[in-house]
């Protein structure tokens, strides 16, 4: 697991970013890690499934989506993608 340079918390839980999410961010031209940080901090939250969580933050012509898993004591970001 990878934690950003700043400790990131959401609703009292530590947020971890997986190596898979970092790899996908590089592949999808998400250059700045601060974009992921801002999406988690300021984006809209959508919960789906039993323990999955989605953070969505719009940018100019598309939205950055961080999909993670809420396991009760921490949130693990599994993947990052661009959406509409």
C-alpha positions, 0 to 999 in steps of 0.5 A: 500500500502507498500513503500520500505524503500527507496523512489523508483522513476521511470521516476519521478513517485513514485513506490508503492508495493501492499500488494498482491505483497509482499504476492506473493513474499513470496510465490514464495521464493523471499526472499530479497526486494532488488531484487524487488528494483533492478528489477524496477531500472535496469530491462527492461521495457515492456508496455502492455495493456492501462496502464500496465507495466512489469519490467523484470530482469534476474538472474542465471536461471530465470527472476524476473518479476514485473507487475504493473499499471501506473496510470499517477502520480505513478506506483503500483506494483500489483504482482511479479513472476518468469519467463523465 
